[in-house]
């Protein structure tokens, strides 16, 4: 990080010198901005949904814990977002380093969630309900997201193999409930992107990287914190390599994933793609060829078929890295082979 505006300290000091607020202000926080964000930002390194939507309370590791401790003691903070970026840092520009960084962050957040400093235990009666919910959501988000996404990525698909419907038929009025929930979730995130001045592709990239992180970083980070809590292993702290590589930067600026990453990050992604692809293709075959007894297979399985199709389309970049791309930054065959065996 480096200071991008010499007046930043003076801007912050205005709040400490204000007689109406100076006695209660603990810290002034500027948004974290980066100097090397590409136009596509395929790894969501700028954290748009954190800083542009005004979600002040997203912090990691010691930042999160310090902020939470001060706020629960009654101190207040200021979120200052001037037009000129005050501090600029260097963002990760490849999949491996971005995954290592997020795994470390997630491990720190989950450690708070499963400790005696969990906001649900320490927060009540000491801060407002909304403030408490913000801290609680951030702390519990990794564990809850990874469990739910793994469920959505595998359970409906495995049921497709056995012809077990999980959702109402498309002709059933109850199917509208699931449709409304799905459309609402998509619309909400798209609305936030548009209202913060970004384009549709930002929403597409954020949605994809969120699913990717849930089955990799969120999973490994949560597991790392749980194993540390149980005394099985110490929580790992791997520093992020910010040294730039011309080839990696070129791919990043072109909006192309660099899959030269550890197999532990690639195998879960490929496994999810393989399971969803097999489930979707098998379901389409049954609907078109086998379904000749009038039970309208596609109608009762449409929800699960659509879910698999949506996951495949949203993560086309992974399919491209597995099958189409032949460059050095594509997904290696060994990772695909391990995923086939696991699947």
Secondary structure, 3 states (H helix, E strand, C coil): CEECCCCHHHHHHHHHHCCCCCCCEEEEEECCEECCCCCCCCCCCCCHHHHCCCCCCCCCCHHHHHHHHHHHCCCEEEEECCCCCCEEECCCCCHHHHHHHHHHHHHHHHHHHCCCCCHHHHCCCCCCHHHHHHHHHHHHHHHHHHHHHHHHHHHHHHHHHCCCCCCCCCCCCCHHHHHHHHHHHHHHHHHHHHHCCCCHHHHHHHHHHHHHHHHCHHHHHHHHHHHHHHCCCCCCCCCCCCCCCHHHHHHHHCCCCCCCCCHHHHHHHHHHHHHHHHHHHHHHHHHHHHCCCCCCHHHHHHHHHHHHHHHHHHCHHHHHHHHHCCCCCCCCHHHHHHHHHHC
